[in-house]
Amino acid sequence: LAQNGRATMLSCSASLSRAAASRLSASAAKCGGRSMGSRAREVLNTEPIPAGHTIDSVKPPKYWGHPGEVEADPDAFAPGKPVTSAHAIDLTSDPPRVSARDSVAVGPTGSVEHGRYGELGADIAAGIPLEYLALLRPAAEAAAAVRAATSGGTGTVLVYGATQPSGIAAVQLAASAGNAVVAVVGGEHSGNNEMLDVVKGLTSEPGTAVPEEYALVKGAFRDLVGKTANGDDPKSWADHDADAFLADFKTNLLDYVAAYPDTLPAAVSKDKLLFAGKEKDRKDFRANMDAYLSQFPPGEAPIDPEQLNAYFPKEQYASWKAKFGQQTTAVISGDDTPDFVPARLVRNQMASPDPLGESILKAAEVPYEFDVLRPNYGTGLATVKGGPVSGAVIVVTPALAAAAQAVEKAGKSIRSKAEALQFLPESQKNAYAAARSVIQCAEAAGGTVTVVGGDLPGFKATEAADADVKEAISAMEIAEDGSSRLNFFLQVYRAGDYPVYADYAVHRATEDLAGPRIVVVTK
């Protein structure tokens, strides 16, 4: 039966295979099959082309050849008019208005003409933004002030009002000439931390920038100027006391042992062992917590303070700290680390002191790494010095001008001046005190004090010469890499597209606590 059944199955299978093959061959004969596809495509169509049937007889849809009017998107940006002029805001006029003199315009032939300095040349517009040229007067005055303050040499230059147009220009021009600049940001912008960081970034090391409030503390500001000019050598710092470090460590160690004694299952807070669950779970709570806390480092037995003082000197503390550094490095790098039990390591070193090799006794080569045995501040680093204070640039801000005028009218006695200052607003008092702090530091060093942006009692405003104008234009030029020695932080209003922006720009420039960006109007 088995043989007959197997023969029957084989005969049925052969019949099915023959039937399937016949069907596949029939279907291949009808459609040419997959292997005959290439032959079917090689047969040419010999039917004649109808008369007038050419490639151009089938026309595209009308909307392809002649699209209809596209409705304008009301939210799309409309291209504005080309900018042909830029104007600064004249804050000294009454009322303030868009300045006609501190402006620059491009003529039909491409020539650039300044409202104050006349023709500048056609090649100027190619390398300098018009918005910068509108601020050519404060830039030129800053160039004149820096020239007078440095006398052609390099040193440390102090600048008050560092966010004003002429102040920020003086910071950059002095820094680019190789001077160390200590910039003081006036009270109108000293609360803007972002702008303070920007001004600090415009100075070169060891120069820096501080808010006006820092300069009010004359001793602190005088020390800052001295460190900038003479260098802040870390080797001169005399606050290293190895015995004090060791005493602090021992106090902290004894407090640690008292907080995490060996009576606890681990070096954890005692609050972890307080039961706050249901009463039915109380009998198993301590056993469960002991098992859970066994994975943490254990506590340590009490340490006798007298023995600690006798058998744990500062050299052993340096060795202990080296072990702590290795443990910290391993944890940060993700290496497998054993339990670090600080009190147990101290106890072991008290019983058997660690040998002291060169790695402990020799000074570390990492600058500013905390060294227990010796001061290691700035090891291997050169001390940058700005050089002697050559001068100061004082930018007359509105608050400083009002305070100086009130003090001048009060009289010559110190009491009358003090009484006048007492009744001034806080902003004006701070401006006067900070500017005097800058002036005194410059005069004490024998430097020159120059004033820009207005007159102060005893000082006359600096006037820019032709050479200063050329220096300002040269500093504004953008190099091939996109950099320039002089940059401004602007808020531009395109009054050419929207004339009302001119009035709005004046409003923004004259409002209380206006931002640090300089307002410029383009037309």
Residue, then its C-alpha position, 0 to 999 in steps of 0.5 A: l500500500a505504501q508503494n502504491g500510494r507513493a506511485t500514485m502521488l508521483s504520477c499526480s505530481a507529474s501530471l500537475s507539473r505538465a499542466a502547469a508547464s503547458r499553461l506557462s508556455a501558453s501565456a508566454a506565447k501570448c505576451g512574449g514572456r519575460s525573456m522575449g520582451s526585448r524582441a517584442r520591442e524591436v518590432l517597428n510600427t509601420e503604420p503611416i503617420p496621419a497628415g498634420h500630425t507633428i510634435d507641435s500639433v498637441k498644444p499644452p494647456k493654456y495655463w502653462g503657456h499663459p499663467g493667470e495673474v498670481e494673487a499677491d501674498p499679503d504676508a510676503f516681504a516686499p523688497g524695499k527701496p535702495v538705501t542711499s543715506a544714513h543718519a545718526i540721532d542728534l540728542t543735543s538738539d531741542p527737541p532731538r531729531v534725525s541729524a543732518r550733519d552726522s549723516v552720509a549719502v550716496g550720490p547718483t554717481g556713487s560718490v559718498e558725501h558726509g554731512r560734516y566732513g564732506e566728500l569721502g570718495a566713491d570707493i568708501a561705500a564699497g568697504i564700509p556700511l553706510e550705517y557706520l559712516a553715519l557715526l564717523r564723528p564719534a569714531a573720529e573723536a575717539a581716534a583723537a582721544v586715543r591718540a592723545a591718551t597714548s601719545g603714540g606708545t602702548g600701555t594701559v588706557l582707561v575708558y569711561g562710558a564704554t557703551q557710548p558711540s565714542g566710548i566703544a570706538a575708543v575701546q576698540l581703537a586702543a585695543s587694536a593698537g596694542n593697549a590694555v583697556v580697562a573699560v567702565v560701562g556707564g550706569e545707563h547700560s551697566g545692568n545689561n550683562e550681555m553688553l558688558d560681556v561684549v565690551k569685555g570681549l573687545t578688550s585684549e588680555p589683560g584688559t577687562a570691562v567693569p560696570e560703573e558700580y565697581a568703579l564707585v569703590k575707588g580702592a577696588f578699582r585702583d587695585l584692578v588698574g594696578k593689576t592690569a598695568n603691572g601684572d597679577d603675578p600669582k607667586s605674589w599671592a601670600d594666602h597659602d597656609a598649609d597648616a590652615f588647610l590641614a586643620d580644616f581637613k581634620t575638623n571636617l573629618l571628625d565631623y564626618v565620622a560623627a555624622y556617619p559612625d560605624t553603628l550605622p549600616a552605611a555612611v548615610s543619614k540617620d533619617k534613612l533608618l526612621f520607619a514611616g510605613k505601615e505597622k505590619d511592615r515594621k518587623d521587617f523594616r530594619a532587616n530590609m534596610d540593612a540589606y539595601l544599605s549594604q551596597f553603600p560604603p560603611g561608616e567608621a569608628p570614632i577617631d581620637p583627635e589627639q592621635l589624629n594631630a600626632y600621626f597625620p601631618k600635612e605630608q600624609y594629607a597630601s598623599w591622601k589628597a592624591k588618592f582622592g584625585q585618583q578616585t575622582t578621575a576614575v569616577i569621571s571616566g567611568d572606571d570600576t572603583p572600589d569604595f572610597v572610605p575617607a576616614r578609613l584611609v586616614r586611620n590606615q595612614m595613621a597606623s602605617p604612613d604612606p611613603l612619600g615619593e616625588s609625586i607628592l613632594k615635587a610641585a605639580e605642573v598643572p597651573y592653579e592645581f590645589d597643592v597642600l604643601r606649597p602654593n601652586y598658583g599659575t605655575g609655568l604661566a607668564t604674567v601678562k602686563g598692560g604697561p603703565v597707565s598712559g591716559a584716560v578717555i572720558v565720554v560725557t554721558p547725560a548723567l555725568a554732564a548734569a552732575a558735573q554742571a551741578v557741582e560746578k555751580a555749587g562753589k569751590s568749597i568741598r562742602s558745597k560740592a558735597e551738598a550739591l551731590q547729595f541732592l542729585p539723583e542716584s544715577q548722576k551721583n554714581a556717574y560723577a563718582a565713577a568718572r572721578s575714580v577713572i580720572q584720579c587713577a589716570e592722573a596719579a599715574g601721570g597720564t593724560v585725561t581726554v574728554v569726548g562728547g562734551d565739555l567737563p569742568g577743567f577739561k575741554a572736549t577733544e576735536a578730531a583732525d583730518a588724520d583722526v577722520k582717516e584713522a576712523i575710516s581705515a578702522m571701519e573698513i571691512a577686510e577680506d575675511g569680514s573683520s574690521r578694527l572698529n564695529f558698532f552695535l546698531q538698531v537700524y530703522r528703514a525710514g525710506d520704506y516707512p517714513v514714520y520710522a524716523d520719528y519712532a527712531v527718535h523716540r526709541a533713542t530718547e526714551d528712559l533706559a534706552g538699550p545699548r544699541i546705537v540708533v541709526v535711520t536709513k533713507 
